[in-house]
Amino acid sequence: MDTSNYRYYDSSKNWDRNDPKWSVLNAIDENETVLDVGCSYGDFGVQLKMKNCKVDGVELYGPAIIEAQKVLDHIYPLNLNKINSIGKIDKNYSVITFMDVLEHCIEPANVLESFKSKLTAQGRVYVSVPNIANFRERWAIMRGHFDYAKYGVMDETHVRFFTKETALKLVGSSFAQTKIIKYTPRHRYLARIVSWWPEMFAMQFVIEGRN
């Protein structure tokens, strides 16, 4: 199979030590029911199934759907910018994840609110979003640059941008209890100071939301 032109294929398969998926994986217990929104090729779900979780996914990209169907329990081929299609999901979950997903959505608050109805009574969500106020982006903007890239904080497919404050506000618009469970550093050498000044040094914020 030629995957050279598959979008996000490498990042789905190869997680560095700072990838937000590690912290979310550690926060999910064994035997949970999980809906991975933006499941990509299903690799995060594979790790969850090793914890005896039941894992469904939501995905729009055709090649990713084909691969995820091989390893997850069920795939919903949904466009998150057409949120009425959420009615196709016919079950509830103890965990719903949105990892590096909501920044691609035109109305991310509406997406969160709609999926909230698919949580069990004690269910929770995990959200990761990139930090537009990271020092690298700040420096670029100070020099008059706001240039999109193929991947990263300035991914060309991002339509929303978040700071720590607005990321918490987003999750808090649907959930009464919110907390950041991880600040991911942009570089390994920043890992020791990212919690000291996350607004400057975090590349992503990983947030838990509960009712």
N, C-alpha and C positions, 0 to 999 in steps of 0.2 A: 504494500500500500504506500503510495507516494503522499506523504504528509507535508511536503515542503511548503505548500501554499495554504495550509490549514491555519486559520487565525487562532492564536493563543495556544496552539498545540504544545509547544515546548514548555510554556509556563504552567500548563495543566499537568504535565507529566513530571516536571522537575521543580520541586519547591526548594528555595533556599531557606536557611535557618530562620530568617525574619519574615517568612511568608505568613500572613494572618491566618491561613488555614490551620496552622499548628495550634494556635491558641484556641480556636473554635473547636477543633477536634478534641482537645483536652477538656473542654467545658461540657461536652456531650457525654452522657452516661451510656453504659451498655444497655442494650435492648430498647432503645428509644425509637420512636417513629419520626423520621426526618424528611422534610421537603427541602431540597437544595435548589434554590431559585438561581438560575444561571449556572447550571451544573456542568457546563462545558462538556468535556469528554468523559466525565463520570469518575475521575480519579479520586476526588475527595470522597465521593460516595463509597468507593472501594475500601478506603480506610475505615469508614464508618461501619461497613458491613463486617469488617474484621472485629468490631465490637458488638456484633450480633444485632445491629440496628436494621430496621426496615427503612429503605431509602428510595424515595421517588425524586424525580428531577423535573425542572422546568427549563426548557431551552428552545431557542429559535433557529440557531445556525445549523443548517442541514447536516454537514459532515459530523458535527459534534453529536447531534441526535442519534445518528447511526451508530457511533461508537458507544455512547452512553446506554443505549438500549441493550447492549450486550452485557452490561455489568450491573445496572440498577434494576429495581423492581418494576418501575413504570416511568415513562417520560411523557410530560405534557408539552406539546409543541406550541407554546404560547408567546405572543408578542406583548410585552409588558406595557407598551404604549397604547395598547387596545385592551384596557383592563377589564372590559366586560367579558372577555373570554375566560376569566377566572372561574366562572360558573361551571366550567368543565371539570374542575377539581372536586371530586365527590367524597373526600374523606378529610379528617382532621389530624393534625400532627402535634407531637409534643415539642418539636423544634422546627423552626423555619429559618434557613440561612440565606443571607443576601451578601455574598462576598465579592466585593468589587463589581457590583451590579447597578446600584441605584444611581450612580453618576452617569449611567447611560440612559436614564429614564427622563422623559420630559416632565413628568409630574411624580417625583419619587415619593412624596407624602401620600398621594392617592394610592400608589402601589402598596406601600406599607399598610395603610388602612384597610385596603381590600383583602390582603392576605391575612390580616389579623383575624378575620372571620373563620379562617381555616386552622386556627390553633385550638388545642384542647384547653380546658378551663385553667390549668396551671402551666400552660405552654409559654414558650419564650422565643424570641428572635435573636439572631446574631447578625450584625451588620458591620461590614468593613467598607470604608470609603477613603480615598486618597486625600492628603492634606495640601491644598493649594497654597497655604502659607508656609510651606517648607522652605528652608533657607535658600535652596537652589532656585525655586520659582520666584522667591522674593528678589533675589539678585538679578534674575533675568528681567523681571518687570521694572526694577529700578533703572535698568539700562535701556528700557523701552521695548523689550521683547515679550511677546506672548505667542510663542510659536508652538504649534501642535506637533506631535511626534507619533510614531507608529504604536508605541507602548508607553506605559508609565503614567505619572500624574497628568501629563499633558497629552494623553492618548487622544488621537484625532476623532474618536467616536464618543468622547465625553461631552455631555450637554449640560451638566450641572457640576459645580465646584463647591468644596466644603472646607471650612475651618473647623477647629475643635468645637467652638461654640455652635456653629450652624449644624454640625453633624449631630450633636446632642439634641439640639432643638428639633431636628428632623425626626429622630427616633422618639423623642418625648411628645411629639404631636399625636402619636398613636398609643404610647405606652406610659403608664403612670410611674414606673420604676425604670430608670436607665442608669447604666454605669459603664465606664470604659474598662474593659478587661485587659487591653493590651495597646501599647503604643509601639508600632513597628519602626525601627530606625532605618534611615535610608542606607546607611553603611554600617558594617559590623563594628567599626571603631567608635561609632556614636551610641552603641547600645547602653553604655553606662550613664550617659547624660540625657537620653531621650525623655525619661520620666521627669527630669528636673525642669526641662523647658520643652514640652511636647509641641506647643504651638509653632516652635521654630524647627525642631529636629525630627519630629515624627513624619514618616512617609505616609502612614495609614493609621486611622483610628479604628479599633475594633470594639464595638458597643453591644452590650446585652440590653434587651428590652423585655419587660414583664408587665402584666396588668397589676 
